[in-house]
């Protein structure tokens, strides 16, 4: 595993009951490149990067992006905005990592709930 990774959360076994596959990793990591990705793609979300551990430990919704070919899942926390964290499995090195962080609109959140892509996470 890359020494430029920092553990930012723990994968909850409860997540597996919401996912179409079973994940058996414990730690979730963040690379140094995540900040660069957010600055380039979602600069308005930099304020939420420090909240990643809280979002992982206490999400409001969990789901899977059907457009992702790799094993991954999404966590959404509703604060002043709906903040979504995308987490992927690095199959080569066998670990979970935060791939992205961005906000989603209320209508996108509602649509995800209605079509079953996002499910309310019962802590």
N, C-alpha and C positions, 0 to 999 in steps of 0.2 A: 504494500500500500504506500501511497505517496506521503512523504513527510511534510508536505505543504497542506495537509488536511487538518482541520480542527473539529473535534466532536462538538456538535451543537444540540444533540438530543438523543433520546432513547426511543427505539421503535417499540411501540406498545403491542403486546400480543393481541389486544382487543381490536387492533386495526385489521387483523386477518379475517375477522368475521364479516367485514365490509368489502373485502377484496375477492376477486375471482381466482386468486392463487394464494398460496401460503408463503409468506416471507419469514425467513429464520435468522435474520441479522438482528443484532441488538443496538449498536450505535448508528447514528446518522451523522454524516460528516459534511462539512462545508469547505470548499477549496478556496484558495486565494483568488482564483479567477471569477468567483461568483460576484464579487463587488464590481469587477470590470464589466461583466455581463449586464448587471443591473444598471450601471451607469450608462452603458451604450444603448440598451433596449428599453429600460424602464426607469429612467433617471428620477422620476417623481416618487419612486418607491424606496429610495435609499434610506429614508427615515424609518422604514420597517425592518431593515436588515437586522437590527439589534433585537427584534422581537421574534426571530426565528425559533429560538428555544421555547418560548411561551406558546407559539403557534403549534409546534410539534407536540408539546406536552398537554395542550388543552384545545384541540381544534373544535370548531362548531360543526363542520361538515367534512366528509371524506368521500373521495371518488376516484375514478379511473378515467383517464383521457382515452377514448376509443381510437384516437388517431396516433397514439404512441405504439410503436411496434415492440419496444422493449418493456420489461417489467417495470412499472412505475405506478405512482399514485399521487393524488393531490389532497392537500389539507387546506381548508378555508377557515379563517378566523374573522368574525364580524366585529370590527371595532368602529372607529369613525368611518372607515371604508371596509370593504370586503377584501381581505388580503389572502391571496392564494399562494401556497408554496408547493412547487412541483418537486417530487423526490423520485429518484431513479436508482436502479440497481446497476452497479458496475459489475457486469458478469465476468469480465476478465480478472479483476482483482478482488471480487467478492466482498463488496461493501455497498452501503446505501449512502447517497449523497444528495444534497440540495442542488437541483439543476436550475431552478428559476424561482423568482418571487415577483409577483405583480398583483395589481388590484383587478377586481372584476366588478361590473356594475350590478346593481340590485336586480335588474331584469335578467342578466346572465345567470346570476345565482338562482333566481326563481325558475328559470328555464332548466337549469341543471337538476334542480330538485324535482321538477315536474316530469322530466324525461327519465329520471332514475339514475342519471350519471353521478349526481351528488346525493349523499344520504346524511341525514342528521346523525352526528356522532354522539352517542349516549356514553358519557364518561363513566 
